[in-house]
Amino acid sequence: MIAASTAWPDLFTELPPATAHAVDQTVAAEILEGWRPDRTDAADLVALARGDLVHDRYLEHRREHASTAAVTTRRRRFALPQPYLVTGTSVLRNNFGIRDAAQLRDVEFAATASRLLQAHLRGTPPVRRIDADHIHDLHRHVFGDVFGWAGQARIVDLSKNGDGFAPVATIGRYLREVEIAIATVDWPRADRGSLAYALAAVYVTYNHAHPFREGNGRTGTLLLHQLCAATGFRLDLSGVDPAEWVGASRDSAPFRRTGAPSPRPMIPLLRRALVSTPTVSGTPHR
């Protein structure tokens, strides 16, 4: 994949580099989750970044557009209620009352892209304040438009392609391990190699915790961006292949659901994604 600013450079004319980076990383995070943005999507995000479009109007328009292509999901008779699903369907309960999976996905991508962009553009808290509560707050900010349970730890066990994430009872323990992993790094002094390792260790532990019913990936990459803000590097996920990212995340999983995940598969991807920024003297970090 390539950056949105590379695909549609005319949209980014005179946009400050930091703002262009925020748009690019918003798009990259959504692409890793399956979004296929077009020029209109990128133009809307640029308009949001410039302040020419407000979030509520943007989301209203995207909801109207998605509803024209919606096909109501048929309910299954005698299906048992599920805590996160519209009864009788596989559609997640949502704040819009949407009952079609494809429509919900479209609106979710739109809503979360706007909120991710807001998070990238606003100030990043000091590393010492990035803890489990902060992670829950990030999820609440990004997904609060879509899900009433945004920011709340999941209450069901999850698995993907046969691989199970941490049992519900251990989510808190894994998030404490994330806090320890963050606290033990001297982020401002980290070089490229040690930073790639530190980010990988944080991400795979967080990813195995998978604390939320939906939206773990986008919350996790936002967390990595915020950690990088305290370093001499910035994270650019625009060149990361989604299949490679998913494969590395899968390969990092522990053999036992209560075991320790391995950061090793994620290190090469994150090392390539780190872009050095100049020091005060103008010499790039290594």
C-alpha positions in Angstrom: 0.0 0.0 0.0 1.1 3.6 -0.6 0.3 6.7 1.4 -2.8 8.7 0.5 -0.6 11.8 0.0 1.3 9.8 -2.7 -1.8 8.4 -4.3 -3.6 11.8 -4.5 -0.9 14.5 -4.1 -3.0 17.3 -5.3 -5.4 16.9 -2.4 -2.5 17.6 0.0 -1.2 20.8 -1.6 -0.1 23.3 1.1 -1.1 21.0 3.8 1.5 21.2 6.6 3.7 18.0 6.8 2.5 17.1 10.3 -1.1 17.3 9.1 -0.5 15.3 6.0 1.2 12.7 8.1 -1.8 12.5 10.4 -4.1 11.9 7.4 -1.7 9.3 5.9 -1.5 7.4 9.2 -5.3 7.5 9.7 -5.8 6.0 6.3 -3.0 3.4 6.9 -4.6 2.2 10.1 -8.0 1.7 8.5 -6.4 -0.1 5.5 -4.8 -2.6 7.9 -8.3 -3.4 9.0 -9.7 -3.9 5.5 -10.8 -0.4 4.3 -10.4 0.4 0.6 -10.5 4.2 0.5 -10.9 6.1 -2.7 -10.2 9.7 -3.6 -13.4 11.0 -2.1 -12.5 9.3 1.3 -9.1 11.0 1.2 -10.6 14.4 0.2 -13.0 14.2 3.1 -10.2 13.5 5.6 -8.2 16.4 4.2 -11.2 18.6 4.6 -11.6 17.5 8.2 -7.9 18.1 8.8 -8.2 21.7 7.4 -11.3 22.4 9.4 -13.4 22.8 6.2 -15.7 19.9 7.3 -16.9 19.1 10.7 -17.2 15.6 12.1 -21.0 15.5 12.6 -21.8 16.6 9.1 -19.2 14.2 7.7 -20.6 11.3 9.6 -24.2 12.2 8.7 -23.3 12.2 5.0 -21.5 8.9 5.3 -24.5 7.3 7.0 -26.8 8.5 4.3 -24.6 7.2 1.6 -24.2 3.8 3.3 -28.0 3.4 3.8 -28.7 3.6 0.0 -26.8 0.3 -0.5 -27.9 -1.5 2.6 -29.6 -4.9 2.5 -31.4 -5.8 5.7 -29.8 -8.8 7.4 -32.2 -11.7 7.8 -32.8 -12.8 11.4 -32.4 -16.4 12.2 -35.3 -18.0 14.0 -34.7 -19.3 17.5 -31.2 -17.7 17.7 -30.0 -17.2 21.3 -29.3 -13.6 22.4 -25.6 -12.6 22.3 -24.3 -9.6 24.4 -22.7 -7.8 21.5 -24.9 -8.9 18.6 -28.3 -7.8 17.2 -30.5 -10.7 18.2 -30.6 -13.4 15.5 -27.8 -11.8 13.4 -24.0 -11.5 13.3 -24.2 -7.7 13.3 -22.7 -5.9 16.2 -25.1 -3.8 18.3 -24.5 -0.2 17.4 -25.6 3.3 18.2 -27.2 3.8 14.7 -29.5 0.9 14.9 -27.9 -0.5 11.7 -28.9 -4.1 11.0 -26.8 -4.7 7.9 -23.2 -5.8 8.3 -21.9 -4.1 5.2 -23.6 -0.8 6.0 -22.3 -0.9 9.5 -18.7 -1.6 8.3 -18.9 1.5 5.9 -20.2 3.8 8.7 -17.7 2.4 11.2 -14.7 3.1 8.9 -16.0 6.6 8.3 -16.6 7.4 11.9 -13.4 5.9 13.2 -11.3 7.5 10.5 -12.5 10.9 11.6 -11.8 10.2 15.3 -8.4 8.7 14.6 -7.5 11.9 12.6 -8.6 14.0 15.6 -6.4 11.9 17.9 -3.4 12.3 15.6 -3.9 16.1 15.3 -4.3 16.8 19.0 -1.5 16.8 21.5 0.0 13.5 22.7 0.2 12.9 26.5 3.5 12.3 28.2 4.5 8.6 28.2 4.2 8.4 31.9 0.4 9.0 31.5 0.0 6.2 28.9 -1.4 3.3 30.9 -4.4 0.9 30.8 -6.9 3.7 31.5 -5.5 5.7 28.7 -5.8 2.8 26.3 -9.5 2.5 27.3 -9.9 6.2 26.7 -8.4 5.9 23.2 -10.8 3.2 22.3 -13.7 5.2 23.7 -12.7 8.2 21.6 -12.2 6.3 18.4 -15.3 4.0 18.6 -17.7 6.0 20.8 -19.8 7.2 17.9 -20.4 3.6 16.8 -20.7 1.4 19.9 -22.2 2.0 23.3 -19.6 -0.2 24.9 -16.7 1.7 23.5 -13.9 1.9 26.0 -15.2 -1.0 28.0 -13.3 -4.3 28.3 -14.9 -7.2 26.5 -16.9 -9.8 28.4 -16.7 -12.7 26.0 -13.7 -14.8 24.8 -12.5 -14.1 21.3 -10.6 -16.0 18.7 -9.5 -15.5 15.1 -8.8 -18.2 12.6 -8.7 -20.7 15.4 -6.2 -18.7 17.5 -7.6 -17.6 20.8 -6.8 -14.2 22.5 -6.4 -13.8 26.2 -9.2 -15.2 28.3 -11.5 -12.5 29.7 -10.2 -13.0 33.3 -6.6 -12.3 32.2 -7.1 -9.0 30.2 -6.2 -6.9 33.2 -3.0 -8.8 33.8 -1.9 -8.4 30.2 -2.7 -4.7 30.2 -0.5 -4.3 33.4 2.2 -6.0 31.4 1.7 -3.4 28.7 2.1 -0.7 31.4 5.4 -2.3 32.6 6.7 -2.6 29.1 6.1 1.1 28.5 7.5 2.2 31.9 10.8 0.3 31.4 11.8 2.0 28.2 13.8 5.2 28.0 11.8 6.4 25.0 13.6 9.7 24.3 17.0 7.8 24.1 15.9 4.8 22.1 17.7 4.1 18.8 15.9 2.5 15.9 16.7 -1.1 16.9 15.7 -0.8 20.6 12.6 1.3 19.6 11.4 -1.4 17.2 11.8 -4.0 19.9 10.0 -1.9 22.5 7.1 -1.1 20.2 6.8 -4.7 19.2 6.8 -5.8 22.8 4.1 -3.4 23.7 2.0 -4.2 20.7 2.0 -8.0 20.8 1.1 -7.9 24.5 -1.7 -5.5 23.9 -2.8 -7.4 20.9 -3.0 -10.7 22.7 -5.0 -9.0 25.5 -7.4 -7.8 22.8 -9.3 -5.9 25.4 -12.2 -4.8 23.3 -14.9 -6.7 21.4 -14.0 -4.7 18.2 -11.5 -2.1 17.3 -8.3 -3.5 18.9 -6.1 -3.0 15.8 -6.8 0.7 15.3 -6.5 1.4 19.0 -3.2 -0.5 19.1 -1.6 1.4 16.2 -2.7 4.7 17.7 -1.0 3.7 20.9 2.2 3.0 19.0 2.1 6.4 17.3 1.6 8.1 20.7 4.6 6.3 22.1 6.7 7.3 19.2 5.9 11.0 19.9 8.3 10.8 22.8 11.2 9.6 20.6 13.4 10.8 17.8 11.3 8.9 15.3 7.8 8.8 13.9 5.9 5.8 12.8 4.8 5.5 9.1 2.5 2.5 8.5 1.7 3.6 5.0 4.1 1.1 3.5 3.1 -1.9 5.6 1.4 -4.7 3.7 -1.9 -5.7 5.5 -1.3 -9.4 5.0 2.2 -9.1 6.4 0.9 -7.2 9.4 -1.8 -9.8 10.1 0.7 -12.6 9.6 3.2 -11.1 12.1 0.4 -10.5 14.6 -0.7 -14.1 14.3 2.8 -15.4 14.6 3.4 -13.4 17.7 0.7 -15.3 19.6 1.7 -17.5 22.5 1.3 -21.3 22.3 -1.0 -21.1 25.3 -3.7 -18.5 25.7 -2.3 -17.4 29.0 1.4 -17.5 27.8 3.7 -14.7 26.8 3.5 -13.5 23.1 6.7 -13.0 21.1 7.6 -9.6 19.8 10.1 -11.1 17.2 7.7 -11.3 14.2 6.7 -7.7 14.6 10.2 -6.2 14.9 11.2 -6.1 11.2 7.9 -4.5 10.2 8.1 -1.8 12.9 11.8 -1.2 12.2 11.0 -0.5 8.5 8.1 1.8 9.5 10.3 4.0 11.8 11.3 7.3 10.2 14.0 9.3 11.9 13.4 12.9 12.7 16.2 15.5 13.0 17.7 16.3 16.4 18.3 19.9 17.5 21.6 19.9 15.7 19.9 18.7 12.5 21.4 15.2 12.5 18.9 12.4 12.0 18.4 9.8 14.7 19.7 6.3 13.9 
